Amino acid sequence: MQPLVILQLLILLLLANGTPVIAKRIWGRRFAYPLDGGISFFDGRRLFGPSKTVRGIVSSVLVTTAVAPVFGLEWKIGAAVGSAAMVGDLCSSFVKRRLHRPPSSRATGLDQIPESLFPLLLCRSTLSLTIADIAVGVGLFFAGEIVLSRLLYKLRVRDHPY
């Protein structure tokens, strides 16, 4: 088990997933171009929905890339974590649209697992992560994201308490 590496990655994961929320608060609707460009899938629903923006993806990857060295990781790890977390988030949004869930709706597990699992799997060989490390990382992210989400809602940073 590598507790320090797991902690470093958890910090990056929280930054990757929290940065788009903070960017929305800072910028409002500015630069909030929908990543899917309003395109619908063959089922008639948006590919990702209006809440997945270019601003959110870019800000997430830039912040994790810049902050990784502060926590003792290479910038490339930060870029990988931010990118993979956003891919996981987009996969979740895609699935939620297919399940007829509105944008920003809650889907416990689906909202947390891909955006933590994908980056940890991507970093597996580079950081010598074991399956136990990955499982612990996903579990801690799952619990931490739920708690932090509620805290950010109380602080009026998030629009929803999840």
Contacts in CASP RR format, 6 or more apart in sequence:
PFRMAT RR
TARGET T0000
AUTHOR 0000-0000-0000
METHOD contacts of the structure
MODEL  1
MQPLVILQLLILLLLANGTPVIAKRIWGRRFAYPLDGGISFFDGRRLFGP
SKTVRGIVSSVLVTTAVAPVFGLEWKIGAAVGSAAMVGDLCSSFVKRRLH
RPPSSRATGLDQIPESLFPLLLCRSTLSLTIADIAVGVGLFFAGEIVLSR
LLYKLRVRDHPY
1 130 0 8 1.000
1 132 0 8 1.000
1 133 0 8 1.000
1 136 0 8 1.000
2 127 0 8 1.000
2 128 0 8 1.000
2 129 0 8 1.000
2 130 0 8 1.000
2 133 0 8 1.000
5 127 0 8 1.000
5 129 0 8 1.000
5 133 0 8 1.000
6 133 0 8 1.000
6 136 0 8 1.000
6 137 0 8 1.000
6 140 0 8 1.000
8 71 0 8 1.000
8 72 0 8 1.000
8 73 0 8 1.000
9 73 0 8 1.000
9 81 0 8 1.000
9 119 0 8 1.000
9 120 0 8 1.000
9 123 0 8 1.000
9 127 0 8 1.000
9 137 0 8 1.000
10 137 0 8 1.000
10 140 0 8 1.000
10 141 0 8 1.000
11 67 0 8 1.000
11 71 0 8 1.000
12 64 0 8 1.000
12 67 0 8 1.000
12 68 0 8 1.000
12 71 0 8 1.000
12 73 0 8 1.000
12 77 0 8 1.000
12 78 0 8 1.000
12 81 0 8 1.000
12 82 0 8 1.000
12 119 0 8 1.000
13 81 0 8 1.000
13 85 0 8 1.000
13 115 0 8 1.000
13 116 0 8 1.000
13 119 0 8 1.000
13 141 0 8 1.000
14 141 0 8 1.000
14 144 0 8 1.000
14 145 0 8 1.000
14 148 0 8 1.000
15 60 0 8 1.000
15 63 0 8 1.000
15 64 0 8 1.000
15 67 0 8 1.000
16 60 0 8 1.000
16 61 0 8 1.000
16 63 0 8 1.000
16 64 0 8 1.000
16 81 0 8 1.000
16 82 0 8 1.000
16 85 0 8 1.000
16 86 0 8 1.000
16 115 0 8 1.000
16 119 0 8 1.000
17 60 0 8 1.000
17 85 0 8 1.000
17 89 0 8 1.000
17 115 0 8 1.000
17 145 0 8 1.000
18 60 0 8 1.000
19 56 0 8 1.000
19 59 0 8 1.000
19 60 0 8 1.000
19 63 0 8 1.000
19 64 0 8 1.000
20 53 0 8 1.000
20 55 0 8 1.000
20 56 0 8 1.000
20 57 0 8 1.000
20 59 0 8 1.000
20 60 0 8 1.000
21 152 0 8 1.000
21 157 0 8 1.000
21 158 0 8 1.000
22 59 0 8 1.000
22 157 0 8 1.000
23 55 0 8 1.000
23 56 0 8 1.000
23 59 0 8 1.000
24 32 0 8 1.000
24 55 0 8 1.000
24 56 0 8 1.000
25 157 0 8 1.000
27 55 0 8 1.000
30 55 0 8 1.000
31 53 0 8 1.000
31 54 0 8 1.000
31 55 0 8 1.000
32 53 0 8 1.000
32 55 0 8 1.000
33 53 0 8 1.000
33 54 0 8 1.000
33 55 0 8 1.000
34 46 0 8 1.000
34 48 0 8 1.000
34 49 0 8 1.000
34 50 0 8 1.000
34 52 0 8 1.000
34 53 0 8 1.000
34 54 0 8 1.000
35 48 0 8 1.000
35 52 0 8 1.000
35 53 0 8 1.000
35 54 0 8 1.000
35 57 0 8 1.000
35 90 0 8 1.000
36 46 0 8 1.000
36 47 0 8 1.000
36 48 0 8 1.000
36 49 0 8 1.000
36 52 0 8 1.000
38 46 0 8 1.000
38 47 0 8 1.000
38 49 0 8 1.000
38 50 0 8 1.000
39 46 0 8 1.000
39 47 0 8 1.000
40 46 0 8 1.000
40 47 0 8 1.000
41 47 0 8 1.000
41 94 0 8 1.000
41 97 0 8 1.000
41 98 0 8 1.000
43 98 0 8 1.000
45 97 0 8 1.000
45 98 0 8 1.000
45 100 0 8 1.000
46 97 0 8 1.000
46 103 0 8 1.000
47 94 0 8 1.000
47 97 0 8 1.000
48 90 0 8 1.000
48 93 0 8 1.000
48 94 0 8 1.000
48 97 0 8 1.000
49 93 0 8 1.000
49 97 0 8 1.000
49 103 0 8 1.000
50 103 0 8 1.000
51 93 0 8 1.000
51 103 0 8 1.000
51 104 0 8 1.000
52 89 0 8 1.000
52 90 0 8 1.000
52 93 0 8 1.000
52 103 0 8 1.000
56 86 0 8 1.000
57 86 0 8 1.000
60 82 0 8 1.000
60 85 0 8 1.000
60 86 0 8 1.000
61 79 0 8 1.000
61 82 0 8 1.000
61 83 0 8 1.000
61 86 0 8 1.000
64 78 0 8 1.000
64 79 0 8 1.000
64 81 0 8 1.000
64 82 0 8 1.000
64 85 0 8 1.000
65 75 0 8 1.000
65 78 0 8 1.000
65 79 0 8 1.000
65 82 0 8 1.000
66 75 0 8 1.000
67 78 0 8 1.000
68 74 0 8 1.000
68 75 0 8 1.000
68 77 0 8 1.000
68 78 0 8 1.000
68 79 0 8 1.000
68 81 0 8 1.000
69 75 0 8 1.000
77 123 0 8 1.000
77 126 0 8 1.000
77 127 0 8 1.000
80 119 0 8 1.000
80 122 0 8 1.000
80 123 0 8 1.000
80 126 0 8 1.000
81 119 0 8 1.000
81 122 0 8 1.000
81 123 0 8 1.000
82 119 0 8 1.000
84 118 0 8 1.000
84 119 0 8 1.000
84 121 0 8 1.000
84 122 0 8 1.000
85 115 0 8 1.000
85 116 0 8 1.000
85 118 0 8 1.000
85 119 0 8 1.000
86 115 0 8 1.000
87 114 0 8 1.000
87 118 0 8 1.000
88 114 0 8 1.000
88 115 0 8 1.000
88 117 0 8 1.000
88 118 0 8 1.000
89 114 0 8 1.000
89 115 0 8 1.000
91 114 0 8 1.000
91 118 0 8 1.000
92 107 0 8 1.000
92 110 0 8 1.000
92 111 0 8 1.000
92 114 0 8 1.000
92 115 0 8 1.000
93 103 0 8 1.000
95 110 0 8 1.000
96 105 0 8 1.000
96 107 0 8 1.000
96 110 0 8 1.000
97 103 0 8 1.000
99 107 0 8 1.000
101 107 0 8 1.000
104 159 0 8 1.000
104 160 0 8 1.000
106 160 0 8 1.000
106 162 0 8 1.000
108 146 0 8 1.000
108 162 0 8 1.000
109 142 0 8 1.000
111 145 0 8 1.000
111 162 0 8 1.000
112 138 0 8 1.000
112 141 0 8 1.000
112 142 0 8 1.000
112 145 0 8 1.000
112 146 0 8 1.000
113 138 0 8 1.000
113 142 0 8 1.000
116 137 0 8 1.000
116 138 0 8 1.000
116 139 0 8 1.000
116 141 0 8 1.000
116 142 0 8 1.000
116 145 0 8 1.000
117 134 0 8 1.000
117 138 0 8 1.000
120 129 0 8 1.000
120 133 0 8 1.000
120 134 0 8 1.000
120 137 0 8 1.000
120 138 0 8 1.000
121 134 0 8 1.000
123 129 0 8 1.000
124 134 0 8 1.000
146 162 0 8 1.000
149 158 0 8 1.000
149 160 0 8 1.000
149 161 0 8 1.000
149 162 0 8 1.000
150 161 0 8 1.000
150 162 0 8 1.000
152 158 0 8 1.000
153 159 0 8 1.000
153 160 0 8 1.000
153 161 0 8 1.000
153 162 0 8 1.000
154 161 0 8 1.000
END
